[in-house]
Amino acid sequence: MLKKILEFGHLVRLSHSLFAMPFAIGSMWVAANGFKGMPWQDILKMVGLIVLCMVTARNSAMSFNRIADADIDAKNPRTAKRHLPDGRLSKKSVIAFLIINGVLFVTFAFLLQPLAGALALPVWLLLLSYSYWKRFSWLCHWFLGFAIGMSPLGAWIAVRGEFAVFPIFLLVILMLWMGGFDIIYATQDEEIDRQMGLHSVPARFGRKRALQIAFWSHVAMLALCVAFGFVWDMGVAWWAVTGLMTAAISYIHLFRKSDDLDAMNRDFFLANVAISVLVMIGLIVWMVMGGNVNALY
């Protein structure tokens, strides 16, 4: 039983939850005004349900991706050992896992806010649709970023029950960052994607131009971080975070000497976690220092 649970954890790559979770936690913290005056029971309920929503939504998206791509994965040497092509998990069990997580996601969302509950099913279906984007558009990388970027907006709605400009900024920042990272990740499959008629930036433009496009996606992300800092007067902590993100991106794109794709992907995995945590710290410190999220209201 434990082995099967671990297989499902590996199927959905739980460690990759670290990419978006800190963004959502930071957004939640700001939306709740640092939880000032909120009973600890309500805080635990809110934080717990938001984390569960994120985990079940991501489990759904990843398991559906494995189902949708099972035939493609079987033909790609890099992915042929994944759980469905390799037979470690059955298609029926992964479908059951998908449905269970979908039901839990919608249930947890309703327990948070009526608006969150009403949006849960459409959002869930939107998350699943990512798996088909690479069949018709090389914009699939940014759609994945958009899907992941909905996490801070979802956390905001879960707390306040409304849309706002602040978390939409965070959504676009995360979309540009993850879109660029996904392009770099896709360079591993440039040739096989081209052979199978799949659409990706590397397959469309080649590896060299793909890496340039990823770089400019990350530059746009940094520019938006600067605009974000000015619009809400984010203070010293945010500028320190932006400076560290700029240094990390500059190193990986411009100054690292190795051209090895595996090493580059490892570097970007670490950068993903670091940047997400930095953004979370920047948002929390800003609120602690008296930040005013209602400046544009």
C-alpha positions as CSV (number, residue, x, y, z in Angstrom):
1,M,0.0,0.0,0.0
2,L,2.8,2.4,1.0
3,K,4.6,1.6,-2.3
4,K,1.4,2.4,-4.3
5,I,1.0,5.7,-2.5
6,L,4.7,6.6,-3.2
7,E,4.1,5.7,-6.9
8,F,1.2,8.2,-7.1
9,G,3.3,10.8,-5.4
10,H,6.0,10.3,-8.0
11,L,3.4,10.3,-10.7
12,V,2.4,13.8,-9.9
13,R,5.8,15.0,-8.9
14,L,4.8,16.4,-5.5
15,S,8.1,18.2,-5.1
16,H,7.2,20.5,-8.0
17,S,4.4,21.9,-5.8
18,L,7.1,24.2,-4.5
19,F,7.0,26.2,-7.7
20,A,3.5,27.8,-7.0
21,M,2.8,27.1,-3.4
22,P,4.8,30.0,-2.0
23,F,3.1,32.4,-4.4
24,A,-0.3,31.3,-3.2
25,I,0.8,31.5,0.5
26,G,2.1,35.1,-0.1
27,S,-1.1,36.1,-1.8
28,M,-3.2,34.5,0.9
29,W,-1.2,36.4,3.6
30,V,-1.7,39.7,1.9
31,A,-5.4,39.1,1.2
32,A,-5.9,38.2,4.9
33,N,-4.0,41.4,5.9
34,G,-1.4,39.2,7.8
35,F,-4.3,37.4,9.6
36,K,-4.5,40.3,12.0
37,G,-7.3,39.8,14.5
38,M,-8.3,36.4,13.1
39,P,-8.9,33.5,15.5
40,W,-6.2,30.8,15.2
41,Q,-8.9,28.2,14.4
42,D,-10.0,30.2,11.4
43,I,-6.4,30.7,10.3
44,L,-5.7,27.0,10.4
45,K,-8.9,26.2,8.5
46,M,-8.2,28.7,5.8
47,V,-4.5,27.8,5.3
48,G,-5.3,24.1,5.4
49,L,-8.1,24.3,2.9
50,I,-6.1,26.5,0.5
51,V,-3.1,24.1,0.6
52,L,-5.5,21.1,0.0
53,C,-7.1,22.9,-2.9
54,M,-3.6,23.5,-4.5
55,V,-2.5,19.9,-3.9
56,T,-5.7,18.3,-5.3
57,A,-5.8,20.7,-8.3
58,R,-2.2,20.0,-9.2
59,N,-2.7,16.2,-8.6
60,S,-5.7,16.4,-11.0
61,A,-3.7,18.3,-13.7
62,M,-0.7,16.1,-13.5
63,S,-2.6,12.8,-13.5
64,F,-4.7,13.9,-16.5
65,N,-1.5,14.9,-18.3
66,R,-0.1,11.4,-17.8
67,I,-3.3,9.9,-19.1
68,A,-3.5,12.2,-22.1
69,D,0.1,11.8,-23.0
70,A,0.5,8.0,-22.3
71,D,0.9,7.1,-26.0
72,I,3.3,10.0,-26.7
73,D,5.3,9.2,-23.6
74,A,5.7,5.6,-24.7
75,K,7.4,6.8,-28.0
76,N,9.8,9.2,-26.3
77,P,12.9,7.6,-24.8
78,R,13.0,10.3,-22.1
79,T,9.5,9.5,-20.9
80,A,9.0,5.8,-21.8
81,K,9.7,4.8,-18.2
82,R,6.8,6.9,-16.8
83,H,4.2,5.1,-14.8
84,L,1.6,4.4,-17.5
85,P,3.9,3.4,-20.4
86,D,6.0,1.3,-18.0
87,G,2.9,-0.4,-16.4
88,R,3.7,0.6,-12.8
89,L,0.2,2.1,-12.5
90,S,-2.9,1.1,-14.4
91,K,-4.9,3.6,-16.4
92,K,-8.0,2.8,-14.3
93,S,-6.2,3.6,-11.1
94,V,-4.9,6.9,-12.5
95,I,-8.4,7.9,-13.7
96,A,-9.8,7.0,-10.2
97,F,-7.0,9.2,-8.7
98,L,-7.9,12.0,-11.1
99,I,-11.6,11.9,-10.2
100,I,-11.0,11.7,-6.4
101,N,-8.8,14.7,-6.5
102,G,-11.2,16.6,-8.7
103,V,-14.1,16.0,-6.3
104,L,-11.9,16.9,-3.3
105,F,-10.8,20.1,-5.0
106,V,-14.3,21.3,-5.7
107,T,-15.4,20.3,-2.2
108,F,-12.5,22.2,-0.5
109,A,-13.2,25.3,-2.6
110,F,-16.9,25.4,-1.6
111,L,-15.8,25.1,2.1
112,L,-13.6,28.3,1.6
113,Q,-15.9,30.7,-0.3
114,P,-19.1,30.6,-2.4
115,L,-17.3,32.3,-5.3
116,A,-14.3,29.9,-5.0
117,G,-16.7,27.0,-5.0
118,A,-18.6,28.4,-8.1
119,L,-15.4,28.8,-10.0
120,A,-13.8,25.5,-9.0
121,L,-15.2,23.2,-11.7
122,P,-14.4,25.6,-14.6
123,V,-10.9,26.2,-13.2
124,W,-10.5,22.4,-12.8
125,L,-11.4,21.8,-16.5
126,L,-9.1,24.6,-17.6
127,L,-6.2,23.0,-15.7
128,L,-6.9,19.7,-17.4
129,S,-7.0,21.3,-20.9
130,Y,-3.3,22.2,-20.7
131,S,-2.4,18.7,-21.7
132,Y,-3.8,19.3,-25.2
133,W,-2.3,22.7,-26.0
134,K,0.9,21.3,-27.4
135,R,-1.1,19.5,-30.0
136,F,-2.0,22.7,-31.7
137,S,-0.1,25.7,-30.3
138,W,3.5,26.6,-29.3
139,L,2.0,29.0,-26.8
140,C,1.4,25.9,-24.6
141,H,4.3,26.9,-22.4
142,W,2.6,30.2,-21.3
143,F,-0.7,28.5,-21.0
144,L,0.9,26.1,-18.5
145,G,2.3,29.2,-16.8
146,F,-1.2,30.7,-16.7
147,A,-2.6,27.5,-15.2
148,I,0.0,27.5,-12.5
149,G,-0.3,31.3,-12.1
150,M,-4.0,31.0,-11.1
151,S,-2.8,29.8,-7.7
152,P,-2.2,33.2,-6.2
153,L,-5.4,34.5,-7.7
154,G,-7.3,31.5,-6.3
155,A,-5.8,32.0,-2.9
156,W,-6.9,35.6,-2.9
157,I,-10.5,34.7,-3.9
158,A,-10.5,32.0,-1.2
159,V,-9.8,34.7,1.4
160,R,-11.7,37.7,0.1
161,G,-14.3,36.2,-2.2
162,E,-13.5,38.7,-5.0
163,F,-11.1,39.4,-7.9
164,A,-8.4,42.1,-7.6
165,V,-5.6,43.6,-9.5
166,F,-2.9,42.7,-7.0
167,P,-3.1,38.8,-7.4
168,I,-3.5,39.2,-11.2
169,F,-0.1,40.9,-11.2
170,L,1.2,37.8,-9.4
171,L,-0.6,35.5,-11.8
172,V,1.2,37.2,-14.8
173,I,4.6,37.2,-13.1
174,L,4.3,33.5,-12.4
175,M,3.0,32.8,-15.9
176,L,6.0,34.5,-17.5
177,W,8.4,32.8,-15.2
178,M,7.0,29.3,-15.6
179,G,6.4,29.7,-19.4
180,G,10.1,30.5,-19.8
181,F,11.2,27.6,-17.6
182,D,8.9,25.2,-19.5
183,I,10.5,26.2,-22.8
184,I,13.9,25.4,-21.4
185,Y,12.6,22.0,-20.2
186,A,11.1,21.3,-23.6
187,T,14.4,21.7,-25.3
188,Q,15.1,18.1,-24.2
189,D,12.3,16.9,-26.6
190,E,13.0,19.2,-29.5
191,E,13.5,16.4,-32.1
192,I,10.9,14.0,-30.8
193,D,8.3,16.8,-30.7
194,R,9.0,17.7,-34.2
195,Q,8.8,14.1,-35.4
196,M,5.4,13.6,-33.7
197,G,4.0,16.8,-34.9
198,L,3.7,18.4,-31.5
199,H,3.9,22.1,-31.0
200,S,6.5,23.6,-28.7
201,V,8.8,26.6,-29.0
202,P,12.0,24.4,-29.4
203,A,10.3,22.3,-32.1
204,R,9.0,25.5,-33.9
205,F,12.1,27.7,-33.6
206,G,15.0,25.5,-32.7
207,R,17.0,25.2,-29.4
208,K,19.0,28.4,-29.8
209,R,16.0,30.7,-30.5
210,A,14.0,28.8,-27.9
211,L,16.5,29.7,-25.2
212,Q,16.4,33.3,-26.3
213,I,12.6,33.4,-26.1
214,A,12.8,31.9,-22.6
215,F,15.3,34.6,-21.6
216,W,13.0,37.4,-22.8
217,S,10.0,35.8,-21.1
218,H,12.0,36.0,-17.9
219,V,13.1,39.6,-18.6
220,A,9.4,40.5,-19.0
221,M,8.7,38.8,-15.7
222,L,11.4,40.9,-14.0
223,A,10.0,44.1,-15.6
224,L,6.6,43.3,-14.2
225,C,8.1,42.7,-10.8
226,V,9.6,46.2,-11.0
227,A,6.2,47.7,-12.0
228,F,4.6,45.7,-9.2
229,G,7.0,47.2,-6.7
230,F,6.3,50.8,-7.9
231,V,2.5,50.4,-8.1
232,W,2.2,49.2,-4.5
233,D,5.2,50.9,-3.1
234,M,6.6,47.5,-2.0
235,G,9.6,48.8,-0.2
236,V,13.1,47.6,0.4
237,A,12.3,43.9,0.9
238,W,10.7,43.6,-2.5
239,W,13.6,45.4,-4.2
240,A,16.0,43.0,-2.5
241,V,13.9,40.1,-3.8
242,T,13.8,41.5,-7.3
243,G,17.6,42.0,-7.2
244,L,18.2,38.4,-6.1
245,M,15.8,37.1,-8.8
246,T,17.6,39.2,-11.4
247,A,21.0,37.8,-10.3
248,A,19.7,34.2,-10.5
249,I,18.2,34.6,-13.9
250,S,21.3,36.5,-15.2
251,Y,23.6,33.7,-14.0
252,I,21.6,30.9,-15.5
253,H,20.9,32.6,-18.9
254,L,24.0,34.6,-19.4
255,F,27.0,33.5,-17.2
256,R,26.8,29.8,-16.6
257,K,29.4,28.1,-18.7
258,S,28.0,24.6,-19.1
259,D,25.7,24.0,-22.1
260,D,24.4,20.7,-20.7
261,L,20.6,20.7,-20.8
262,D,20.3,18.3,-17.8
263,A,22.4,20.7,-15.7
264,M,20.5,23.7,-16.9
265,N,17.2,22.1,-16.0
266,R,18.6,21.2,-12.5
267,D,19.7,24.8,-12.1
268,F,16.3,26.1,-13.1
269,F,14.5,23.7,-10.8
270,L,16.5,25.2,-7.9
271,A,15.9,28.7,-9.2
272,N,12.1,28.0,-9.4
273,V,12.0,27.1,-5.7
274,A,14.3,30.0,-4.7
275,I,12.3,32.6,-6.7
276,S,8.9,31.3,-5.4
277,V,10.2,31.4,-1.8
278,L,11.7,34.9,-2.3
279,V,8.4,36.3,-3.6
280,M,6.6,34.8,-0.6
281,I,9.1,36.4,1.8
282,G,8.9,39.7,0.0
283,L,5.1,39.8,0.2
284,I,5.0,38.7,3.9
285,V,7.7,41.2,4.9
286,W,5.9,44.0,3.0
287,M,2.7,43.3,5.0
288,V,4.6,43.1,8.3
289,M,6.1,46.5,7.5
290,G,2.7,48.1,7.0
291,G,2.0,47.5,3.3
292,N,-1.3,48.7,1.9
293,V,-2.8,46.3,-0.6
294,N,-5.9,48.5,-1.0
295,A,-3.9,51.3,-2.7
296,L,-5.6,50.8,-6.0
297,Y,-9.1,50.1,-4.7
